């Protein structure tokens, strides 16, 4: 082969590599545009079906291109959408898929986005301390980014929301931090709303809320952000006793919430509309919106996350109970064949085992009373007995490290599973747990077995000892 032929071959290889690189770069740019810009537009417009389809396709393309960052971003976007829809278990699964990828990439942007979503998910499920821990991680990685924008701004705003009930002054500092980094209409309205309710400074509330209206962009019209700004402006008008105008802006906010499928906020908005009509002495409109608020609130409670979680568990429980019933039937036949002597032997052994378990449980309860005050233990016992949803939240307040340690092992546990962990930590017997949660004793044993697998607890390790050590 002569020198001219060699040059042609090398030139062909170079052109091929160059074209392939350009094609791959274009593919990645297209995926990023879909995952960041198009996804955000669909999210704000409440177009959940289109958003889900977009991300599934982007994940598929990312896998084909070997673009792991795109795959992780797609999972995070889906997690956010399903959390908005109240499907928290599905959201957790997608975040776990994203986490598995991100831990191998060591990308600050992905870490910040992942922990931001984990923080929000834990907050809406009532685990405030765990949410704050994830939010701190989101801010840590967000501050490492060369381009600090909406993500870090959102993380600061998120922290302000989380700490507002316990530290109002610090919350205001974080609201301002978020607005400085991302001077959006939404972030500005949050400061205005803070002054309206926390400092009762009408002048400051008017300044920031009016500024927020002026900051609204054409691209934000009809989005959930516009709806939020309108609702805060309506709050301000109502406090100024401009009830007619306030009702109109609440209605605008409600229309946008319906369009963007953020119906979880509707009962609150409808109640405010009703209250303003009450001030206007318009009983017909007051009654109409009060009725709307009640109807939507009832529908939301029926389809809420706790109901979804319980429904899923009931399906699993029925399947497991059917399997267990078949086993018991088989055992019953064997016992009848082997005779009464073996039956009595098994019965006596079972009695000894139950006595041993009861004795251990009583010991654990005694130890637990030593670790927390008698008053706190009594309070938790009453919450557990009434199957109160605040039980998990109160346990986390008394022992912030408990759920953090558990979720470090498996972040996908549901709220009902965390509740079971807390009851075991408190030393409640299986019989007590069955009574408190209105299920059969054998269902508790099934739940414990499933929990043992999810937390990788060896069969020879006592569950009560394991949770006591956390």
MODAZI-V519961 format. One record per residue. N is the residue number from 1. RES is the residue in one letter. D_FIRST is the distance of its C-alpha to the first C-alpha in Angstrom with 1 decimal. Layout:
# MODAZI-V519961
N_RES_D_FIRST ; N_RES_D_FIRST
This chain:
# MODAZI-V519961
1_X_0.0 ; 2_X_3.8 ; 3_X_6.9 ; 4_X_8.3 ; 5_X_6.2 ; 6_X_6.9 ; 7_X_10.3 ; 8_X_10.9 ; 9_X_10.4 ; 10_X_12.7 ; 11_X_15.0 ; 12_X_15.4 ; 13_X_16.3 ; 14_X_18.6 ; 15_X_20.3 ; 16_X_20.8 ; 17_X_22.4 ; 18_X_24.5 ; 19_X_25.8 ; 20_X_26.7 ; 21_X_28.5 ; 22_X_30.4 ; 23_X_31.3 ; 24_X_32.6 ; 25_X_34.5 ; 26_X_36.1 ; 27_X_37.1 ; 28_X_38.8 ; 29_X_40.5 ; 30_X_41.8 ; 31_X_43.1 ; 32_X_44.8 ; 33_X_46.4 ; 34_X_47.8 ; 35_X_49.0 ; 36_X_50.6 ; 37_X_51.7 ; 38_X_52.1 ; 39_X_53.7 ; 40_X_56.2 ; 41_X_57.2 ; 42_X_57.9 ; 43_X_59.7 ; 44_X_62.1 ; 45_X_62.7 ; 46_X_63.5 ; 47_X_61.0 ; 48_X_60.5 ; 49_X_59.0 ; 50_X_56.4 ; 51_X_55.7 ; 52_X_55.3 ; 53_X_52.9 ; 54_X_50.8 ; 55_X_50.4 ; 56_X_49.7 ; 57_X_46.8 ; 58_X_45.6 ; 59_X_45.8 ; 60_X_43.8 ; 61_X_41.0 ; 62_X_41.1 ; 63_X_40.6 ; 64_X_37.7 ; 65_X_36.1 ; 66_X_37.1 ; 67_X_39.3 ; 68_X_42.2 ; 69_X_44.1 ; 70_X_44.4 ; 71_X_45.6 ; 72_X_48.2 ; 73_X_49.4 ; 74_X_49.8 ; 75_X_52.0 ; 76_X_54.1 ; 77_X_54.7 ; 78_X_55.8 ; 79_X_58.1 ; 80_X_59.7 ; 81_X_60.3 ; 82_X_61.8 ; 83_X_64.0 ; 84_X_65.3 ; 85_X_66.2 ; 86_X_68.1 ; 87_X_65.8 ; 88_X_65.5 ; 89_X_64.3 ; 90_X_61.3 ; 91_X_60.6 ; 92_X_60.8 ; 93_X_58.2 ; 94_X_55.7 ; 95_X_56.3 ; 96_X_55.7 ; 97_X_52.4 ; 98_X_51.5 ; 99_X_52.8 ; 100_X_50.6 ; 101_X_47.5 ; 102_X_48.8 ; 103_X_49.7 ; 104_X_46.1 ; 105_X_44.9 ; 106_X_47.5 ; 107_X_47.6 ; 108_X_50.8 ; 109_X_50.9 ; 110_X_50.7 ; 111_X_53.3 ; 112_X_55.6 ; 113_X_55.4 ; 114_X_55.8 ; 115_X_58.8 ; 116_X_60.3 ; 117_X_60.3 ; 118_X_61.7 ; 119_X_64.4 ; 120_X_65.5 ; 121_X_65.4 ; 122_X_67.6 ; 123_X_70.0 ; 124_X_70.6 ; 125_X_71.3 ; 126_X_74.0 ; 127_X_72.2 ; 128_X_72.7 ; 129_X_72.1 ; 130_X_68.9 ; 131_X_67.8 ; 132_X_68.6 ; 133_X_66.5 ; 134_X_63.4 ; 135_X_64.2 ; 136_X_64.2 ; 137_X_60.7 ; 138_X_59.6 ; 139_X_61.0 ; 140_X_59.5 ; 141_X_55.9 ; 142_X_56.7 ; 143_X_57.7 ; 144_X_54.4 ; 145_X_52.5 ; 146_X_51.3 ; 147_X_52.5 ; 148_X_56.0 ; 149_X_57.1 ; 150_X_58.6 ; 151_X_57.7 ; 152_X_59.5 ; 153_X_62.2 ; 154_X_62.8 ; 155_X_62.9 ; 156_X_65.7 ; 157_X_67.6 ; 158_X_67.2 ; 159_X_68.7 ; 160_X_71.6 ; 161_X_72.4 ; 162_X_72.3 ; 163_X_74.7 ; 164_X_77.0 ; 165_X_79.6 ; 166_X_79.9 ; 167_X_79.1 ; 168_X_79.6 ; 169_X_79.1 ; 170_X_75.7 ; 171_X_74.7 ; 172_X_75.4 ; 173_X_73.2 ; 174_X_70.3 ; 175_X_70.9 ; 176_X_70.7 ; 177_X_67.5 ; 178_X_65.9 ; 179_X_67.0 ; 180_X_65.8 ; 181_X_62.3 ; 182_X_62.3 ; 183_X_65.0 ; 184_X_65.2 ; 185_X_68.2 ; 186_X_68.4 ; 187_X_68.5 ; 188_X_71.0 ; 189_X_73.3 ; 190_X_73.2 ; 191_X_74.8 ; 192_X_77.3 ; 193_X_78.2 ; 194_X_78.6 ; 195_X_81.2 ; 196_X_83.0 ; 197_X_83.6 ; 198_X_83.4 ; 199_X_84.9 ; 200_X_86.8 ; 201_X_85.9 ; 202_X_86.0 ; 203_X_84.9 ; 204_X_81.7 ; 205_X_81.1 ; 206_X_81.6 ; 207_X_79.3 ; 208_X_76.3 ; 209_X_76.8 ; 210_X_77.2 ; 211_X_74.1 ; 212_X_72.2 ; 213_X_73.2 ; 214_X_71.9 ; 215_X_68.6 ; 216_X_67.8 ; 217_X_64.7 ; 218_X_64.2 ; 219_X_61.5 ; 220_X_64.1 ; 221_X_66.6 ; 222_X_67.4 ; 223_X_65.7 ; 224_X_67.5 ; 225_X_67.4 ; 226_X_69.5 ; 227_X_71.8 ; 228_X_72.3 ; 229_X_73.0 ; 230_X_75.6 ; 231_X_77.3 ; 232_X_77.7 ; 233_X_79.0 ; 234_X_81.5 ; 235_X_82.6 ; 236_X_83.4 ; 237_X_85.3 ; 238_X_87.3 ; 239_X_88.3 ; 240_X_89.4 ; 241_X_91.5 ; 242_X_89.6 ; 243_X_89.7 ; 244_X_89.0 ; 245_X_85.9 ; 246_X_84.8 ; 247_X_85.1 ; 248_X_82.9 ; 249_X_80.1 ; 250_X_80.4 ; 251_X_80.1 ; 252_X_76.9 ; 253_X_75.5 ; 254_X_76.5 ; 255_X_74.8 ; 256_X_71.5 ; 257_X_71.9 ; 258_X_72.3 ; 259_X_69.4 ; 260_X_67.1 ; 261_X_68.5 ; 262_X_70.0 ; 263_X_73.2 ; 264_X_74.1 ; 265_X_75.5 ; 266_X_77.5 ; 267_X_80.8 ; 268_X_81.1 ; 269_X_80.6 ; 270_X_83.0 ; 271_X_85.6 ; 272_X_85.3 ; 273_X_85.8 ; 274_X_88.8 ; 275_X_90.2 ; 276_X_89.9 ; 277_X_91.7 ; 278_X_94.4 ; 279_X_94.8 ; 280_X_95.2 ; 281_X_97.7 ; 282_X_95.7 ; 283_X_96.4 ; 284_X_94.8 ; 285_X_91.3 ; 286_X_91.8 ; 287_X_92.5 ; 288_X_89.5 ; 289_X_87.0 ; 290_X_88.6 ; 291_X_88.3 ; 292_X_84.6 ; 293_X_83.9 ; 294_X_85.7 ; 295_X_83.8 ; 296_X_80.3 ; 297_X_81.2 ; 298_X_82.4 ; 299_X_79.2 ; 300_X_77.0 ; 301_X_78.9 ; 302_X_78.5 ; 303_X_74.8 ; 304_X_74.3 ; 305_X_72.0 ; 306_X_74.7 ; 307_X_75.4 ; 308_X_71.7 ; 309_X_71.4 ; 310_X_74.6 ; 311_X_73.6 ; 312_X_70.3 ; 313_X_72.2 ; 314_X_74.9 ; 315_X_72.3 ; 316_X_70.8 ; 317_X_74.3 ; 318_X_75.4 ; 319_X_72.4 ; 320_X_73.0 ; 321_X_76.8 ; 322_X_76.3 ; 323_X_74.2 ; 324_X_76.8 ; 325_X_79.6 ; 326_X_78.0 ; 327_X_77.7 ; 328_X_81.3 ; 329_X_82.5 ; 330_X_80.7 ; 331_X_82.2 ; 332_X_85.6 ; 333_X_85.5 ; 334_X_84.5 ; 335_X_87.3 ; 336_X_89.8 ; 337_X_88.8 ; 338_X_88.9 ; 339_X_92.3 ; 340_X_94.4 ; 341_X_94.1 ; 342_X_90.4 ; 343_X_90.9 ; 344_X_93.5 ; 345_X_91.3 ; 346_X_88.4 ; 347_X_90.8 ; 348_X_92.3 ; 349_X_88.8 ; 350_X_87.8 ; 351_X_91.0 ; 352_X_90.3 ; 353_X_86.8 ; 354_X_88.1 ; 355_X_90.7 ; 356_X_88.1 ; 357_X_85.9 ; 358_X_88.9 ; 359_X_89.9 ; 360_X_86.4 ; 361_X_86.3 ; 362_X_89.7 ; 363_X_88.5 ; 364_X_85.3 ; 365_X_87.5 ; 366_X_89.8 ; 367_X_86.9 ; 368_X_85.5 ; 369_X_88.8 ; 370_X_88.6 ; 371_X_85.2 ; 372_X_86.2 ; 373_X_89.6 ; 374_X_92.1 ; 375_X_92.2 ; 376_X_88.4 ; 377_X_88.4 ; 378_X_91.2 ; 379_X_89.4 ; 380_X_86.2 ; 381_X_88.2 ; 382_X_89.9 ; 383_X_86.6 ; 384_X_85.2 ; 385_X_88.3 ; 386_X_88.2 ; 387_X_84.4 ; 388_X_84.1 ; 389_X_80.6 ; 390_X_81.4 ; 391_X_81.4 ; 392_X_77.8 ; 393_X_78.0 ; 394_X_81.1 ; 395_X_79.6 ; 396_X_76.6 ; 397_X_79.0 ; 398_X_80.9 ; 399_X_77.8 ; 400_X_74.7 ; 401_X_72.5 ; 402_X_73.2 ; 403_X_71.0 ; 404_X_68.3 ; 405_X_68.0 ; 406_X_67.9 ; 407_X_65.3 ; 408_X_63.1 ; 409_X_62.9 ; 410_X_62.4 ; 411_X_62.5 ; 412_X_62.7 ; 413_X_66.4 ; 414_X_68.7 ; 415_X_71.9 ; 416_X_74.0 ; 417_X_72.0 ; 418_X_72.6 ; 419_X_76.3 ; 420_X_76.3 ; 421_X_74.8 ; 422_X_77.6 ; 423_X_80.3 ; 424_X_79.1 ; 425_X_78.9 ; 426_X_82.5 ; 427_X_83.4 ; 428_X_84.5 ; 429_X_84.9 ; 430_X_83.1 ; 431_X_86.5 ; 432_X_86.9 ; 433_X_83.4 ; 434_X_84.1 ; 435_X_87.4 ; 436_X_85.9 ; 437_X_83.0 ; 438_X_85.0 ; 439_X_82.8 ; 440_X_83.5 ; 441_X_83.4 ; 442_X_80.7 ; 443_X_78.6 ; 444_X_78.8 ; 445_X_77.6 ; 446_X_74.6 ; 447_X_73.8 ; 448_X_74.1 ; 449_X_71.7 ; 450_X_69.1 ; 451_X_69.6 ; 452_X_69.1 ; 453_X_65.7 ; 454_X_64.6 ; 455_X_65.5 ; 456_X_64.3 ; 457_X_67.8 ; 458_X_68.1 ; 459_X_70.7 ; 460_X_72.8 ; 461_X_73.0 ; 462_X_76.1 ; 463_X_75.4 ; 464_X_78.4 ; 465_X_77.4 ; 466_X_73.8 ; 467_X_74.9 ; 468_X_77.7 ; 469_X_75.2 ; 470_X_73.2
